[in-house]
Amino acid sequence: MAATITEQEARIQVRDAGLRLLREGLVARTWGNVSVRLDDHRYIITPSGRTYEELQPEDMVIADYQTGKYEGSIKPSTERKVHEALYRTRKDVGAVIHTHQTNASVVAAARREVPPILDDQVQLLGPTVRVADYALPSTRKMERVCVKALKGRNAALMANHGALCVGPTLEDAFVACVVLEKACKAFIEAEFLGGAKSINIFEAHLMHQFYLRKYSKEAQKNR
């Protein structure tokens, strides 16, 4: 299971991640959402309908990903069910970020799977970036299709919607968002040059497994 953190650390991390996403142009206004796993049943998530600039650590909502119940009077993100499904099914996931970032949204609108075209993409995100089937927000279907698209991956596109990135820590999930945007931009622009040329899928799998089993663990030790 991904490492746990204290409640106050999680509140600050989630607030800061929202501001970083805003600065990087990966979200706008109230779009998107961020969460961090607290323990074996609780997580902290951004509230619904609030701009990132106004959020304070105490505004983050504690919820139970096993029961779906949340604490306090502030409502959590309306798309929290996807976060909960990922925490229940992926023990390696310690953080989830949902964005409407530009290039990823373009590829999601085209419903195009991103092939293995960049080294950092395949190492951090997985051999390909799948597209989850279209589903209405906040539905059980959205939960199912997103979990399926993220199986064995740290990023997925949501058809006609946006993107989902995960990681053992919030920093890892944030980096996944940045790398996904870079890969989608490269994929789009390569279309004008005759199309992107893929890395061999076997080598892509090897690079991703090496990153998961060795490189990422070494990076954690050096922090």
C-alpha positions in Angstrom: 0.0 0.0 0.0 1.1 3.6 -0.6 2.6 5.4 2.3 0.1 7.1 4.7 0.5 10.8 5.9 -1.1 12.8 8.7 -4.4 14.6 8.2 -2.8 18.0 8.4 -0.1 17.1 5.9 -2.7 15.8 3.5 -4.8 19.0 3.8 -1.8 21.2 3.0 -0.6 18.9 0.2 -4.1 18.8 -1.5 -4.4 22.6 -1.2 -0.9 23.2 -2.6 -1.4 20.7 -5.4 -4.5 22.6 -6.6 -2.6 25.8 -6.8 0.3 24.1 -8.6 -2.1 22.7 -11.2 -3.6 26.1 -11.7 -0.2 27.7 -12.2 0.8 25.0 -14.7 -2.4 25.6 -16.6 -3.6 22.0 -16.0 -6.9 23.2 -14.4 -9.0 26.3 -14.5 -11.6 27.9 -12.1 -13.3 25.0 -10.2 -12.6 22.2 -12.7 -10.8 19.1 -11.7 -10.2 17.6 -8.3 -7.4 16.3 -6.1 -7.3 13.7 -3.3 -4.8 11.9 -1.0 -5.3 8.6 0.8 -5.1 8.9 4.6 -5.3 5.3 5.7 -7.1 2.0 5.0 -10.5 3.7 4.6 -10.2 7.5 4.6 -9.0 10.0 2.1 -9.0 13.8 1.8 -10.4 15.5 -1.3 -11.0 19.0 -2.6 -14.5 20.4 -2.0 -17.2 20.9 -4.7 -17.6 24.2 -6.5 -14.7 26.2 -4.9 -11.9 27.9 -6.8 -8.4 26.8 -6.0 -7.3 30.3 -5.1 -9.7 30.6 -2.2 -9.1 27.1 -0.7 -7.5 26.7 2.7 -6.3 23.4 4.2 -9.3 23.3 6.5 -11.7 23.4 3.5 -10.6 20.0 2.4 -13.1 17.2 3.0 -12.4 13.9 4.8 -14.3 11.0 3.3 -14.5 7.2 3.6 -13.7 5.4 0.4 -15.3 2.2 1.7 -18.7 3.7 2.7 -18.8 7.0 0.6 -19.7 9.0 3.7 -17.9 12.3 4.4 -17.3 14.5 7.5 -18.5 18.0 8.1 -20.8 20.4 6.2 -18.6 21.1 3.2 -19.5 18.9 0.2 -16.7 17.0 -1.5 -16.1 17.0 -5.2 -19.0 15.6 -7.2 -16.6 13.2 -8.9 -15.3 11.7 -5.7 -16.8 8.3 -6.6 -14.0 7.7 -9.1 -11.4 8.5 -6.5 -13.0 6.1 -4.1 -13.1 3.3 -6.7 -9.4 3.8 -7.4 -8.5 3.7 -3.7 -10.5 0.5 -3.2 -9.0 -1.3 -6.2 -5.5 0.0 -6.3 -3.5 -0.4 -3.1 -0.5 1.2 -4.8 -2.4 4.5 -5.3 -1.8 7.2 -2.6 -3.1 10.1 -4.6 -5.5 10.9 -7.5 -5.7 14.0 -9.7 -8.5 14.7 -12.2 -7.8 17.5 -14.7 -9.2 19.1 -17.9 -5.7 19.9 -19.2 -5.7 21.2 -22.8 -3.7 18.7 -24.8 -4.9 15.6 -22.9 -8.5 16.9 -23.4 -7.9 17.3 -27.1 -6.8 13.6 -27.4 -9.6 12.5 -25.2 -12.1 14.3 -27.4 -10.7 12.4 -30.4 -10.8 9.2 -28.3 -7.3 8.3 -29.4 -5.1 6.0 -27.3 -1.6 7.5 -26.9 0.9 4.9 -28.1 4.4 4.6 -26.4 6.2 7.6 -28.0 8.3 9.1 -25.3 10.7 7.5 -22.8 9.4 9.4 -19.8 5.8 8.7 -20.8 6.2 5.0 -20.8 8.4 5.0 -17.6 6.0 7.0 -15.5 2.6 6.4 -17.1 2.8 2.9 -18.6 3.2 1.4 -22.1 0.2 3.3 -23.5 -2.4 5.8 -22.3 -5.8 4.3 -22.7 -9.1 6.2 -23.2 -11.9 5.4 -20.8 -15.3 5.0 -22.5 -17.5 8.0 -22.3 -19.7 8.1 -19.2 -21.8 10.7 -17.5 -20.1 12.3 -14.5 -20.7 10.9 -11.1 -22.1 7.6 -12.4 -21.2 4.0 -11.6 -20.3 3.6 -15.3 -17.7 6.3 -14.9 -16.2 4.5 -12.0 -16.0 1.2 -13.9 -14.5 2.6 -17.1 -11.9 4.7 -15.3 -10.7 1.8 -13.2 -10.5 -0.3 -16.3 -8.6 2.3 -18.3 -6.1 2.8 -15.4 -5.4 -0.9 -14.9 -1.6 -1.2 -15.0 -1.3 2.5 -15.8 -0.7 5.8 -13.9 -2.7 7.9 -16.3 -5.8 7.6 -18.5 -7.8 9.8 -20.7 -11.6 10.2 -20.1 -13.5 10.3 -23.5 -14.8 13.8 -24.2 -14.0 14.9 -20.6 -10.4 15.1 -19.4 -7.7 13.1 -17.7 -7.0 11.0 -14.6 -3.5 10.6 -13.1 -2.5 8.5 -10.0 0.6 7.8 -8.0 1.9 6.5 -4.7 2.3 10.2 -3.6 0.7 13.4 -4.6 4.0 14.5 -6.1 4.1 11.4 -8.3 0.5 12.0 -9.4 1.3 15.7 -10.2 4.4 14.7 -12.3 2.2 12.2 -14.1 -0.2 15.1 -15.1 2.8 17.1 -16.5 4.2 14.1 -18.4 0.8 13.2 -19.8 0.3 16.8 -21.1 3.8 16.6 -22.7 3.0 13.2 -24.3 -0.4 14.3 -25.7 1.1 17.5 -27.1 3.9 15.5 -28.8 1.3 13.0 -30.1 -0.9 15.8 -31.6 2.0 17.6 -33.2 3.5 14.4 -34.6 0.3 13.9 -36.6 1.4 16.9 -38.8 4.7 15.1 -39.5 3.2 11.9 -40.6 2.3 10.4 -37.2 4.3 9.5 -34.1 6.6 6.4 -34.3 6.1 4.1 -31.4 8.6 2.6 -29.1 8.5 -1.2 -29.3 5.7 -2.3 -26.9 7.9 -4.9 -25.2 10.6 -2.4 -24.5 7.9 0.0 -23.3 6.7 -2.6 -20.8 10.2 -3.2 -19.6 10.9 0.5 -19.0 7.7 0.9 -17.0 8.4 -2.1 -14.9 12.0 -0.9 -14.3 10.7 2.5 -13.2 8.1 0.9 -10.8 10.4 -1.7 -9.3 13.7 0.2 -9.0 13.9 3.8 -10.1 10.9 5.1 -8.3 11.9 3.3 -5.1 15.4 4.8 -5.3 13.9 8.2 -5.8 11.8 7.9 -2.7 14.9 7.0 -0.6 16.7 10.1 -1.9 14.0 12.5 -0.8 
